Amino acid sequence: MLESDVEKYFKKKIEEKGAWCPKWESPGIRGVPDRLVFFPRGRMAAIEMKRPKGGVVSKSQEKIAEKLRNLDHSVWHCWSKEEADWLINTFEELGWLQ
């Protein structure tokens, strides 16, 4: 399975729950997470997608994740469709999804 397969699956499932999940591309800044998730009531999370086997978080990705967390933003990593389901369930339990 490819990273893009996990990413498409997550996007489809999270948007079915009422969130908006655009791709995040930032020219000139390496390491930004793959997806932003905007939830109802002003919540937001950044999601770094990785392929299930061999996916590695780079130093630039770690640095950006740390910077976002230091600004009190939520950053998550997702390596599989099962983790995507777990993340969505977690967001529901947190009350971020309706």
Phi, psi and omega in degrees: 000141181265160175304319182297328177295316179295317182298313179298318179299311181300311181303312181300311184293317183289325179288332174297337181268001176104003177268167174245133189228072180283157173289140177252115175236131183227091181306132178090352178237110180278144171097004178291146179302156184293321186228144167255144176238119177257120182259161172302156177065029169082010177276151179211144175223152175250135184237124174261120180267143177222150177290149185301322181243118176091358178290129184233136175280123182283166178298320179294324177293320177298319182295315179295318179300316179297317179299316179295317179296323177296339176264016178066029173262154182268125179234131183229155174244145183223119184253355185198168175296325178296319176292325176300315177298318178298316179299313180299317176299318178298315178297324176294316180296327177286348181084015181279335178252150181276000000 
